[in-house]
Amino acid sequence: MAYNTSLLPEKPTGLKSLAAILAKDPAQYKNKITTRDVSGAFGFTVSHAFAEARPDSWTSLQSVLPLARPETSSGTQLEKITSGEYVAGFFVSAAPAYPVVDKSGGLLAISFLDDGTVVLPRGVGIAAKAPHPATSKLFMDFVLSQEGQRAVAEGGLTSYRDGVATGDGLHTYQELVQAVGQANIILAKYAKVPDAEVKSFTGKWNGLLGR
């Protein structure tokens, strides 16, 4: 979750927290919240994973989504939150958010949702007809090694392997666990969602957005 510190009087710590803040003056925050468009792969995946893991979250979503507008990228969300077009946004990708926070002079801040932070793993694999499979395996070994995971963090993503130090702009999965607790991490699965469920979920979500 990202928010404009000059426009939102309280720090939101999760979706329920954000809903409570907005409930104090809903008219003031109409069209001032942003979330990811569920018609896109990222937006659907994180939103569906969150709602599936936290079915009681629909109570908060019923309060927040009518005040929100969807965006198709985290970059657009961060730009508009920083400029003040939005006061806050949820399901914003952390990777592009970190450098924007660092450069904002305190204007932009982020928090991980204490009622469920979705972690979206980055996949890596070897093509079935790769011309150099042995070289590919060596690269896979590197990516999974401690040195490779540090390189992942240096590239702006979050390292998953234990033993990678944080600091100097490097971020780790363990850092996230410490922030919200293991029980509040929702791991998005690499699994096909049935078409009927996709239709039902997006219809319900977009209905609350007024689309």
Secondary structure, DSSP 8 states (H G I E B T S, - for coil): -EEETTT-SS---SHHHHHHHHTT-GGGGTT-EEEE-TTSHHHHHHHHHHHHH-GGGHHHHHHHGGGEEEES-HHHHHHHHHHTS-SEESS--HHHHHHHHHHTTTSEEE---TT-EEE--------TT-S-HHHHHHHHHHHHSHHHHHHHHHTTSEE-STT---BTTBEEHHHHHHHH-GGGEEE-------HHHHHHHHHHHHHHHT-
